[in-house]
Amino acid sequence: MNIKDFKSGTLRQEYQYKSFIPEMINHTFTWDDPQINTMLEDATRALGELNAFTMIVPNVDIFIQMHITKEANTSSKIEGTKTEMDEVLISKEQIDPEKRDDWQEVRNYIDAMNSAIKELETLPISNRLIKNIHAILLNSVRGEAKQPGEFRKSQNWIGGASLTTAYFIPPHHNEVNELMSDLEKFLHNEEIFVPHLIKIAIAHYQFETIHPFLDGNGRIGRLLIPLYLVSNKLLKKPSLYLSDFIEKNKSAYYEALTRVRTNNDLIHWIKFFLEAVIVTANSGVKTFETILNLKQEMDSIVVSFGKKAHNASKLIEFLYQRPIVNMTDIGRELELAKATVSSLVKDFEKKGILKEITGYERNKFYAFERYLEAYSKN
C-alpha cells in the first residue's frame, strides 16, 4: 500500500459515543515522497553513529543506565509526574513523602526497561513481553488498580472528563486483542519489506491509537521504540530515547498522531518520527563524546591522588552509577571508615568533582555535577 492511500480507520457508533477503529497494518507500505528517503538516510546514519559510541565507551552499561534513568523521568513527566532527575537518583527513604508516589513511578519505568532488555535475550517483542513490562510499570503505584499486565476490558478515552467530552476515544475493548495481534504480526512479518525505522514509526502510531491498557499507554508506547531497535540489531544497547524530544515538542507530537486519525496523514507522522530520531541520536552522540572526555579527565585526576588513588578510582566509578550521594552511601559502597570517606569527599570537593547541594550541616548530599550536566545539556 502506498502511504498516501492509507486510511487510518473509521468511527463506529457505540452507546452514546463513537469509538475509533483503526485499520489493520500488517502489510507492506511504500511511498513516493523523496523527503522521507533523505530523512530516513539521515536517521539511519545518526543511529549508526550513536550505536558506534556504545561499542567504544568503556563500561558502557553504566552510562546506559543513566540514559534509562533520564528517559524514565522524562517519559513519566510527560504523563504528569513531578520528580526531578536529582530526586530519581537517591533512595526512596531520602525523598519527601509527598513525592514518593511519583518517584516510584519513575523507578518502575527503569525496572520495566531493564527487565524488557533482559527478556529480549529469550523472548521477542510480543504482546506477552508488552504485558510483562506493563505489569512492572504499574506495580504499587496509582495505576495498580487498572489491570496491570492485562489488555483493557472496558472503554477508555483521552482528554475530557468523560466519554461525552473526550478528545479521542480508542477502539472498543472487544477489538483490542485482534488489533494487538495484527500489530504483533506486523512487527515480525519478514515478508513485509519496510525499513525498520518506518516500521516502528507506524507501530508506535498504531499502539497509541489502540491504547490497549487502561493506564500507561504513553510510557509503554515510548518504551517499545528502543526495544524494537535493539531486538532488530539497529542498536546494540538501548541508547535512543525519544521522550526528551517529545516533551519539548509535545503539542506537535499529539497533533501529528491526530492528523493520521483525522486526515489519514501518515506521511506527516513518519516525518515527525524521523526528525525525532535524527535529533535524539545526534544529541546522544554529543552526550557520549562529553562522557568520554570527562572520563579521560577524571582518570588523569585520579592519578594525582597518590596513595589515595585506589579509593579515588573506586569512588569515581561509583559516581558514574550514583552521581548524587551522601557519606553513608560512599562508606557502604567502598567499605571505608567514616573518617576516610570524609577526607576523600573533601579532596573531591577541592578538585571540583563533587559539590555539596543541600546547604545543610548534617545529612549532606554531594553531586557529580559535570557528569549530570552531560545528560541535561544534550
Stockholm file with secondary structure:
# STOCKHOLM 1.0

chainA/1-378         MNIKDFKSGTLRQEYQYKSFIPEMINHTFTWDDPQINTMLEDATRALGELNAFTMIVPNVDIFIQMHITKEANTSSKIEGTKTEMDEVLISKEQIDPEKRDDWQEVRNYIDAMNSAIKELETLPISNRLIKNIHAILLNSVRGEAKQPGEFRKSQNWIGGASLTTAYFIPPHHNEVNELMSDLEKFLHNEEIFVPHLIKIAIAHYQFETIHPFLDGNGRIGRLLIPLYLVSNKLLKKPSLYLSDFIEKNKSAYYEALTRVRTNNDLIHWIKFFLEAVIVTANSGVKTFETILNLKQEMDSIVVSFGKKAHNASKLIEFLYQRPIVNMTDIGRELELAKATVSSLVKDFEKKGILKEITGYERNKFYAFERYLEAYSKN
#=GR chainA/1-378 SS CBGGGCCCEEEEECSSSEEEEECCCCSCCBCCCHHHHHHHHHHHHHHHHHHHHHHHSTTHHHHHHHHHHHHHHHHHHHTTCCCCHHHHTSCGGGSCGGGHHHHHHHHHHHHHHHHHHHHTTTSCSCHHHHHHHHHHHTTTSTTTTSCTTSCCSSCCCBSSSSGGGCSBCCCCHHHHHHHHHHHHHHHHCTTCCCCHHHHHHHHHHHHHHHCCSSSCHHHHHHHHHHHHHHHTTSCSSCCCCCHHHHHHTHHHHHHHHHHHHHHCCHHHHHHHHHHHHHHHHHHHHHHHHHHHHHHHHHHHHHHTTGGGHHHHHHHHHHHHHCSEECHHHHHHHHTCCHHHHHHHHHHHHHTTSCEECSCCSSSCCEECHHHHHHHHHC
#=GC SS_cons         CBGGGCCCEEEEECSSSEEEEECCCCSCCBCCCHHHHHHHHHHHHHHHHHHHHHHHSTTHHHHHHHHHHHHHHHHHHHTTCCCCHHHHTSCGGGSCGGGHHHHHHHHHHHHHHHHHHHHTTTSCSCHHHHHHHHHHHTTTSTTTTSCTTSCCSSCCCBSSSSGGGCSBCCCCHHHHHHHHHHHHHHHHCTTCCCCHHHHHHHHHHHHHHHCCSSSCHHHHHHHHHHHHHHHTTSCSSCCCCCHHHHHHTHHHHHHHHHHHHHHCCHHHHHHHHHHHHHHHHHHHHHHHHHHHHHHHHHHHHHHTTGGGHHHHHHHHHHHHHCSEECHHHHHHHHTCCHHHHHHHHHHHHHTTSCEECSCCSSSCCEECHHHHHHHHHC
//
